[in-house]
Amino acid sequence: MWKGLGVCALLTAGGFALADIPVIQQSGISPLVFALLLAMLAGNMPWARKAGGLEQGLKFATRWLLRGGIVLFGFSITLGQILALGPGVVALDVIVMSTILVLGYQLGTRVFRLDAETALLTSAGSAICGAAAILATEATIRSKPAATSMAVATVVLFGSLAMLVYPALYSVLGWDQSLYGVYIGATVHEVAQVVAAGDAIGADALANAVIVKLVRVMLLVPFLLIVGQWWLKRVKTEQPQYASGQGLTIPWFAFGFGAMVIVNSTIALPAMAHDTLVLGGQVALAMAMAALGYETRIDKLRSLGFKPFLLALILFVVLIVEGMLLTPLLMGA
């Protein structure tokens, strides 16, 4: 186990080091993405195929470190932040999330003929909270590493594009900062990308963008409970030969995530302890990304083609337009 975990730790350290470079730091790209990219590069080297004894450590990272990282992610959110903006924000996030998930899955599987795993993971990344949602969904449905890596790639591409598009749209729409911050939080992929886009507008936009985004993150819990049941029924219907004896995958880590949000909302932890827990969650998620990336082969990604990116592009446009229509309507502007 330690050999595989050691490889993940080295790749994670490299990811954090790259993300810490000042020029890159301003882009808002998280260390998780760099850990994934470095791992994919390392995993596709000729010597990687000959390296043995890594499987147990990689499996531990993709299962237990992934779940632990998502639980600790709960320390980034408080219930007070969510309640401060009122019920309109919850309605906005639920409608946007549901639309993207349903549209993305239907387009992915029926129009682009993608496998169900790739379509669902790509849609979840766009609809909820980027890479964290993809990893949590992967842990629930136990998808292939190639599907996970492709979904993360779409989030990186279009989330990064959002950091340029949204500040440009601000001057065109003429909204006030507070309302535009709600729009950003409801429709941009990653938390880090939301921070970058909101900060480009101003302090009021940034504050509302982060809070609305965290409401979307909280919706990850009911989503995982629903998708776990739905996925089991789908497998039993479409692949009965593989579903015998398979029970419902209950995402217990989702309950842990919710519990940590409550703890973070009710107990004032010392700043050092709180920051350590948040960093621990980031490191655990980055190591899980590294393990997934190391097991992803370029030839498997190539076989998926450009269809996942076309799907993600459509969802990106729908997020922009739908958010533009719904935000002023539901926020009473």
Solvent accessible surface area in square Angstrom, and as a share of the most:
residue,aa,sasa,rsa
1,M,77,0.35
2,W,203,0.71
3,K,120,0.51
4,G,0,0.00
5,L,19,0.09
6,G,30,0.29
7,V,37,0.21
8,C,1,0.00
9,A,47,0.36
10,L,135,0.67
11,L,24,0.12
12,T,6,0.04
13,A,60,0.46
14,G,23,0.22
15,G,0,0.00
16,F,53,0.22
17,A,62,0.48
18,L,59,0.29
19,A,11,0.09
20,D,96,0.50
21,I,76,0.39
22,P,93,0.58
23,V,120,0.69
24,I,43,0.22
25,Q,111,0.49
26,Q,152,0.68
27,S,38,0.25
28,G,16,0.15
29,I,46,0.24
30,S,24,0.16
31,P,26,0.16
32,L,18,0.09
33,V,8,0.05
34,F,26,0.11
35,A,0,0.00
36,L,4,0.02
37,L,94,0.47
38,L,50,0.25
39,A,0,0.00
40,M,24,0.11
41,L,109,0.54
42,A,17,0.13
43,G,0,0.00
44,N,37,0.19
45,M,71,0.32
46,P,102,0.64
47,W,145,0.51
48,A,5,0.04
49,R,148,0.54
50,K,174,0.74
51,A,37,0.29
52,G,40,0.38
53,G,49,0.47
54,L,9,0.04
55,E,114,0.51
56,Q,112,0.50
57,G,0,0.00
58,L,8,0.04
59,K,130,0.55
60,F,64,0.26
61,A,0,0.00
62,T,16,0.09
63,R,66,0.24
64,W,144,0.51
65,L,39,0.19
66,L,0,0.00
67,R,32,0.12
68,G,31,0.30
69,G,0,0.00
70,I,2,0.01
71,V,33,0.19
72,L,44,0.22
73,F,39,0.16
74,G,0,0.00
75,F,9,0.04
76,S,41,0.26
77,I,0,0.00
78,T,36,0.21
79,L,66,0.33
80,G,47,0.45
81,Q,61,0.27
82,I,19,0.10
83,L,138,0.69
84,A,78,0.61
85,L,41,0.20
86,G,25,0.24
87,P,118,0.74
88,G,17,0.16
89,V,0,0.00
90,V,59,0.34
91,A,39,0.31
92,L,0,0.00
93,D,0,0.00
94,V,59,0.34
95,I,69,0.35
96,V,0,0.00
97,M,19,0.08
98,S,47,0.30
99,T,49,0.28
100,I,0,0.00
101,L,22,0.11
102,V,96,0.55
103,L,57,0.28
104,G,0,0.00
105,Y,34,0.13
106,Q,68,0.30
107,L,35,0.17
108,G,0,0.00
109,T,30,0.17
110,R,164,0.60
111,V,95,0.55
112,F,29,0.12
113,R,182,0.66
114,L,16,0.08
115,D,53,0.28
116,A,11,0.09
117,E,30,0.14
118,T,0,0.00
119,A,0,0.00
120,L,9,0.04
121,L,0,0.00
122,T,0,0.00
123,S,0,0.00
124,A,0,0.00
125,G,0,0.00
126,S,1,0.01
127,A,0,0.00
128,I,0,0.00
129,C,2,0.01
130,G,0,0.00
131,A,1,0.01
132,A,11,0.09
133,A,0,0.00
134,I,0,0.00
135,L,0,0.00
136,A,0,0.00
137,T,0,0.00
138,E,15,0.07
139,A,3,0.03
140,T,4,0.03
141,I,11,0.05
142,R,145,0.53
143,S,12,0.08
144,K,104,0.44
145,P,41,0.26
146,A,7,0.05
147,A,1,0.01
148,T,1,0.01
149,S,2,0.01
150,M,13,0.06
151,A,0,0.00
152,V,1,0.00
153,A,38,0.29
154,T,1,0.01
155,V,2,0.01
156,V,32,0.19
157,L,91,0.45
158,F,14,0.06
159,G,0,0.00
160,S,30,0.19
161,L,71,0.35
162,A,1,0.00
163,M,26,0.12
164,L,132,0.66
165,V,40,0.23
166,Y,1,0.00
167,P,37,0.23
168,A,64,0.50
169,L,37,0.18
170,Y,57,0.22
171,S,94,0.60
172,V,113,0.65
173,L,48,0.24
174,G,66,0.64
175,W,44,0.15
176,D,89,0.46
177,Q,59,0.26
178,S,47,0.30
179,L,20,0.10
180,Y,0,0.00
181,G,0,0.00
182,V,3,0.02
183,Y,0,0.00
184,I,0,0.00
185,G,0,0.00
186,A,0,0.00
187,T,1,0.01
188,V,1,0.00
189,H,2,0.01
190,E,24,0.11
191,V,38,0.22
192,A,34,0.26
193,Q,9,0.04
194,V,0,0.00
195,V,60,0.35
196,A,26,0.20
197,A,0,0.00
198,G,0,0.00
199,D,91,0.47
200,A,66,0.51
201,I,22,0.11
202,G,17,0.17
203,A,83,0.64
204,D,84,0.44
205,A,0,0.00
206,L,45,0.22
207,A,55,0.43
208,N,26,0.13
209,A,0,0.00
210,V,36,0.21
211,I,30,0.15
212,V,0,0.00
213,K,0,0.00
214,L,6,0.03
215,V,4,0.02
216,R,1,0.00
217,V,0,0.00
218,M,43,0.19
219,L,23,0.11
220,L,1,0.01
221,V,23,0.13
222,P,58,0.36
223,F,14,0.06
224,L,1,0.00
225,L,60,0.30
226,I,117,0.59
227,V,6,0.04
228,G,3,0.03
229,Q,98,0.43
230,W,90,0.31
231,W,21,0.07
232,L,21,0.11
233,K,141,0.60
234,R,47,0.17
235,V,13,0.07
236,K,99,0.42
237,T,108,0.63
238,E,106,0.47
239,Q,77,0.34
240,P,82,0.52
241,Q,120,0.53
242,Y,149,0.57
243,A,5,0.04
244,S,95,0.61
245,G,90,0.86
246,Q,71,0.32
247,G,50,0.48
248,L,71,0.35
249,T,30,0.17
250,I,69,0.35
251,P,4,0.02
252,W,171,0.60
253,F,16,0.07
254,A,1,0.01
255,F,97,0.41
256,G,19,0.19
257,F,1,0.00
258,G,15,0.15
259,A,41,0.32
260,M,44,0.20
261,V,1,0.00
262,I,93,0.47
263,V,42,0.24
264,N,23,0.12
265,S,40,0.26
266,T,99,0.57
267,I,95,0.48
268,A,105,0.81
269,L,59,0.30
270,P,93,0.59
271,A,78,0.61
272,M,160,0.71
273,A,40,0.31
274,H,48,0.21
275,D,89,0.46
276,T,83,0.49
277,L,57,0.29
278,V,35,0.20
279,L,92,0.46
280,G,29,0.28
281,G,3,0.03
282,Q,75,0.33
283,V,51,0.29
284,A,12,0.09
285,L,8,0.04
286,A,0,0.00
287,M,27,0.12
288,A,0,0.00
289,M,0,0.00
290,A,0,0.00
291,A,0,0.00
292,L,4,0.02
293,G,0,0.00
294,Y,8,0.03
295,E,65,0.29
296,T,1,0.00
297,R,45,0.16
298,I,69,0.35
299,D,80,0.42
300,K,113,0.48
301,L,25,0.12
302,R,168,0.61
303,S,93,0.60
304,L,34,0.17
305,G,33,0.31
306,F,162,0.68
307,K,89,0.38
308,P,0,0.00
309,F,52,0.22
310,L,86,0.43
311,L,0,0.00
312,A,1,0.01
313,L,75,0.37
314,I,61,0.31
315,L,0,0.00
316,F,10,0.04
317,V,75,0.43
318,V,38,0.22
319,L,0,0.00
320,I,23,0.12
321,V,74,0.42
322,E,24,0.11
323,G,0,0.00
324,M,50,0.22
325,L,123,0.61
326,L,31,0.15
327,T,0,0.00
328,P,33,0.21
329,L,130,0.65
330,L,55,0.28
331,M,56,0.25
332,G,69,0.67
333,A,88,0.68
